[in-house]
């Protein structure tokens, strides 16, 4: 959670432009994480352990 200023959270004092920028960076960050996960499991068969891990 964000800190309070009086009765309001800091996020309530942000402008629309700043909120839009934060949203875009969050979406971009999530897209990077998803791309890494897809690359990790790209050639895997269902139900098989990851290749290259010691089991």
N, C-alpha and C positions, 0 to 999 in steps of 0.2 A: 504494500500500500504506500501511497505517497504521504508525505508529512502534511500536517494541518497548518493553515494560517487562519486563526480565529475559528470560525465554524466551517470553513471550506478547505478542501484539499487543494494542493498546489496545481494539480491537473486542471481544476476548474478555472484557473487563472490563465491558462495557456490560450494563445490565439488559435484561430482555425488553421492558419498556415503552418504553425508549429505542430499542431496535432496531425495534420496531413503528412508532414515530413516524417514524423515519428512512425506513423502507420506504414508509409512506404518503406522505411528502413526495416521495420519489423517483418513486412512481407518479403522483402529481399533476403533478409537473414534466414527466414524459414525456407525460402526456395533453395538457398545454398545447402541447408541441412538435408532437404529432401533429395537434392541431386546427389549428394555424397552417399546417402543411404541407397538410392537406386543404383549407383555405380558399384557399391559394395556387394549387392545381391543380384546384379544384372544377369550373370550366367549360371545362377544356382538353380538346381532342381528342387522342387517342393519336397519337403520332408528329409532332405539330406543336410548333414552338417556343413558348415563353411569349409571350403578348401583352404589349406595352408595353416589350419590351426591344429595344434598337437592335441590329440584326444586319447 
